[in-house]
């Protein structure tokens, strides 16, 4: 084989690889997720103000836990 025949596809492959890497780097820097920075979900969960539904759910959960404890141990807490 001639060097000119080998060098052409090698150069095209290298250029395609570089182009792909540049495209992927550009794309990853452009795409940005909203609301997923460090601490966002913690902030949202800690700043929640309980509603009447939340209070009722917590009471129901406490009754369920108390009932389960009585079932397991045979006596109230």
BATIVEX-350517 format. One record per residue: z, x, y of N, C-alpha, C in turn; residue in three letters; residue number from 0. Coordinates in steps of 0.02 Angstrom, whole numbers. Layout:
% BATIVEX-350517
n.z; n.x; n.y; ca.z; ca.x; ca.y; c.z; c.x; c.y; aa; i
Z; X; Y; Z; X; Y; Z; X; Y; ALA; NUM
...
% end
This chain:
% BATIVEX-350517
n.z; n.x; n.y; ca.z; ca.x; ca.y; c.z; c.x; c.y; aa; i
0; 41; -59; 0; 0; 0; 0; 43; 62; UNK; 0
-27; 15; 113; -31; 49; 177; 32; 33; 218; UNK; 1
55; 82; 258; 115; 71; 300; 105; 14; 350; UNK; 2
45; 5; 374; 32; -49; 422; 41; -117; 388; UNK; 3
24; -122; 325; 32; -185; 288; 106; -200; 275; UNK; 4
147; -149; 267; 218; -159; 254; 257; -169; 318; UNK; 5
239; -133; 370; 276; -135; 433; 272; -202; 468; UNK; 6
216; -237; 464; 208; -302; 497; 258; -354; 473; UNK; 7
262; -368; 407; 311; -417; 383; 384; -397; 396; UNK; 8
398; -332; 394; 466; -309; 407; 485; -324; 480; UNK; 9
441; -309; 526; 454; -322; 597; 460; -397; 609; UNK; 10
417; -437; 578; 422; -509; 586; 489; -536; 558; UNK; 11
511; -509; 502; 574; -530; 473; 633; -512; 517; UNK; 12
632; -452; 545; 686; -431; 590; 687; -474; 652; UNK; 13
629; -488; 681; 625; -530; 741; 648; -602; 726; UNK; 14
630; -628; 668; 652; -695; 649; 728; -697; 640; UNK; 15
756; -644; 610; 828; -640; 601; 865; -636; 668; UNK; 16
840; -595; 713; 871; -589; 779; 865; -655; 817; UNK; 17
807; -687; 813; 799; -752; 846; 846; -804; 819; UNK; 18
856; -806; 754; 902; -853; 723; 974; -840; 745; UNK; 19
994; -776; 746; 1062; -759; 768; 1073; -779; 841; UNK; 20
1024; -767; 884; 1031; -785; 955; 1036; -860; 962; UNK; 21
995; -897; 925; 996; -970; 928; 1063; -998; 905; UNK; 22
1089; -972; 850; 1153; -996; 824; 1211; -978; 871; UNK; 23
1208; -920; 902; 1260; -901; 950; 1257; -946; 1011; UNK; 24
1198; -961; 1035; 1190; -1005; 1093; 1213; -1076; 1076; UNK; 25
1196; -1100; 1017; 1214; -1167; 997; 1290; -1174; 989; UNK; 26
1323; -1125; 961; 1395; -1130; 951; 1432; -1126; 1017; UNK; 27
1404; -1093; 1067; 1438; -1089; 1131; 1427; -1153; 1172; UNK; 28
1376; -1192; 1157; 1362; -1252; 1194; 1401; -1311; 1167; UNK; 29
1408; -1316; 1101; 1442; -1373; 1070; 1517; -1367; 1083; UNK; 30
1546; -1420; 1107; 1617; -1419; 1123; 1648; -1485; 1102; UNK; 31
1701; -1481; 1064; 1735; -1542; 1041; 1785; -1564; 1094; UNK; 32
1788; -1628; 1107; 1834; -1654; 1157; 1900; -1672; 1125; UNK; 33
1954; -1651; 1154; 2020; -1672; 1131; 2047; -1634; 1072; UNK; 34
2020; -1577; 1055; 2045; -1541; 997; 2068; -1471; 1016; UNK; 35
2093; -1462; 1076; 2121; -1398; 1094; 2191; -1393; 1063; UNK; 36
2218; -1334; 1064; 2284; -1322; 1034; 2337; -1366; 1068; UNK; 37
2373; -1403; 1029; 2428; -1442; 1055; 2411; -1512; 1077; UNK; 38
2347; -1532; 1074; 2328; -1598; 1098; 2360; -1653; 1056; UNK; 39
2354; -1646; 990; 2381; -1698; 947; 2458; -1700; 950; UNK; 40
2489; -1642; 959; 2562; -1641; 967; 2581; -1677; 1032; UNK; 41
2543; -1663; 1085; 2556; -1696; 1148; 2550; -1771; 1142; UNK; 42
2498; -1794; 1108; 2488; -1866; 1100; 2543; -1898; 1060; UNK; 43
2566; -1865; 1008; 2618; -1895; 966; 2686; -1894; 999; UNK; 44
2700; -1845; 1041; 2766; -1842; 1072; 2771; -1885; 1134; UNK; 45
2715; -1904; 1163; 2717; -1944; 1224; 2707; -2019; 1209; UNK; 46
2711; -2038; 1146; 2703; -2109; 1127; 2766; -2148; 1144; UNK; 47
2757; -2203; 1178; 2813; -2247; 1194; 2816; -2301; 1141; UNK; 48
2873; -2308; 1105; 2877; -2358; 1052; 2868; -2429; 1078; UNK; 49
2830; -2468; 1042; 2820; -2539; 1058; 2867; -2580; 1014; UNK; 50
2867; -2645; 1024; 2908; -2689; 983; 2886; -2686; 910; UNK; 51
2821; -2677; 898; 2796; -2672; 830; 2823; -2608; 797; UNK; 52
2825; -2553; 835; 2851; -2491; 808; 2925; -2498; 790; UNK; 53
2963; -2531; 832; 3034; -2540; 819; 3044; -2581; 756; UNK; 54
3005; -2634; 748; 3010; -2676; 688; 2990; -2637; 626; UNK; 55
2939; -2595; 631; 2918; -2555; 573; 2973; -2505; 555; UNK; 56
3005; -2475; 605; 3059; -2428; 590; 3118; -2463; 557; UNK; 57
3133; -2523; 580; 3188; -2562; 549; 3171; -2579; 477; UNK; 58
3109; -2599; 464; 3087; -2616; 396; 3090; -2553; 352; UNK; 59
3069; -2497; 379; 3072; -2435; 341; 3144; -2416; 324; UNK; 60
3190; -2424; 372; 3261; -2410; 358; 3289; -2456; 305; UNK; 61
3271; -2521; 308; 3294; -2568; 256; 3267; -2548; 188; UNK; 62
3204; -2527; 185; 3174; -2506; 122; 3210; -2444; 94; UNK; 63
3224; -2395; 138; 3259; -2335; 116; 3328; -2352; 90; UNK; 64
3365; -2395; 127; 3431; -2415; 105; 3428; -2451; 38; UNK; 65
3379; -2494; 29; 3371; -2530; -34; 3356; -2482; -91; UNK; 66
3312; -2433; -78; 3295; -2384; -129; 3355; -2341; -147; UNK; 67
3396; -2323; -98; 3455; -2283; -112; 3504; -2322; -155; UNK; 68
3513; -2386; -141; 3557; -2427; -182; 3530; -2433; -253; UNK; 69
3464; -2441; -260; 3433; -2443; -327; 3444; -2378; -365; UNK; 70
3439; -2321; -330; 3445; -2257; -365; 3517; -2239; -381; UNK; 71
3563; -2252; -334; 3631; -2229; -343; 3680; -2283; -364; UNK; 72
3662; -2346; -352; 3706; -2401; -371; 3757; -2418; -318; UNK; 73
3757; -2383; -262; 3804; -2400; -208; 3770; -2388; -141; UNK; 74
3792; -2424; -90; 3762; -2413; -24; 3781; -2343; 2; UNK; 75
3739; -2316; 41; 3745; -2249; 69; 3815; -2227; 68; UNK; 76
% end
